[in-house]
Amino acid sequence: MPDVEQPQPWWRSASSRNRAALVFFAAMALLSMLFVAFTNYLFAGDQRVMVVTMEQDAGQAKREGVRDACGGLPGITPIQDRGNPDPQIQGRFPVRFDIADTDARQEAALIACLNDNAERFGVVGYLPEKDGN
C-alpha cells in the first residue's frame, strides 16, 4: 500500500495562516466601519440646525436680537456661540437655532419669524443643515 500523506491542519501552513490573518483583519475593519456608520448616522437621531446668515456689517446686537426674537418659539432653541467670544469676531458668524425633533409647523413658525424680522436685524438668508459638532 502506498504511503498516504496525512493532511496537515491549516495552521501549520504559513500561507494559510497569513490568509486567515488577512481575512480576520479585513472582517474586523469592515465591522468597525459598519458600527461607526450605524451609530453615527442611522441611530443618531435628528441633528438639524437652522443657520441664519446675516448682513456683513451686522453686529452682536443684531445677532442677539434675532436670537431673542425667534429663540423662544416652541421647539426652537438658540445655540450658544462657539469659538472666540469677542463680539467683533463673533458677529461675523451666523446665528444657529436647534431645530432637531421639530415638526413642520414649528419650523415654519421659525421661518416666518426670521422673515418678519429680516429687515430689522439684517437677516440675509437661512438654511437647515445637519449639525457637525
WOJO-V347426 format. One line per field, one symbol per residue. psi: psi as a letter, one per 20 degrees, with the letter a starting at -180 (. if undefined). A space follows every 50 residues. Layout:
psi = ???
//
This chain:
psi = pqoppppqqhihphhhgggggggghggggghhghgggghhghjhapkqqo ooprqhjpahghghggghgiijqpippqpqqqbpiphhghiiqqqppokp kqrhghhhhgggghghjghhikpgrqpprppk.
//
